[in-house]
Amino acid sequence: MATSVPAHITGTVWKIEVKEGEDVAEGQVLVILESMKMEMPVEAPEAGKVVKILCSETQAVNEGDVLVELG
């Protein structure tokens, strides 16, 4: 079953640290968001494989927007 990883703040996608198909560990940084000149990492809530990346660098996102799907 897929796990959706949402943005926990409103900001801009600064850097995507993973690629589709990559295995990730629980706690691994998936995406870095920038908000008010602060970098905020978005971490994997559990180990899995990156099924789909639903954001792109420089994209504005809102709190709750799904950034990555893990399977």
Backbone hydrogen bonds, N-H to C=O, Kabsch-Sander energy under -0.5 kcal/mol:
donor,donor_aa,acceptor,acceptor_aa,energy
3,T,70,L,-3.2
5,V,68,V,-2.8
7,A,65,D,-2.5
11,G,61,V,-2.1
12,T,34,E,-2.5
13,V,59,Q,-3.0
14,W,12,T,-0.7
14,W,32,I,-2.6
15,K,32,I,-1.8
17,E,15,K,-0.6
17,E,30,L,-2.6
18,V,30,L,-0.8
21,G,50,V,-3.4
22,E,19,K,-1.9
24,V,48,G,-3.5
27,G,44,A,-2.9
28,Q,25,A,-2.2
30,L,42,V,-3.2
31,V,42,V,-1.3
32,I,15,K,-3.1
33,L,31,V,-0.5
33,L,40,M,-2.9
34,E,12,T,-3.0
35,S,38,M,-2.5
38,M,35,S,-1.6
40,M,33,L,-3.5
40,M,38,M,-0.5
42,V,31,V,-3.2
43,E,41,P,-0.6
44,A,28,Q,-2.4
48,G,24,V,-2.1
50,V,22,E,-2.8
51,V,49,K,-0.7
51,V,69,E,-2.6
52,K,69,E,-1.5
54,L,52,K,-0.6
54,L,67,L,-3.0
58,T,13,V,-3.4
59,Q,56,S,-1.9
61,V,11,G,-3.1
64,G,7,A,-2.9
65,D,62,N,-2.4
67,L,5,V,-2.9
68,V,5,V,-1.4
69,E,52,K,-2.8
70,L,3,T,-3.1
71,G,49,K,-2.8
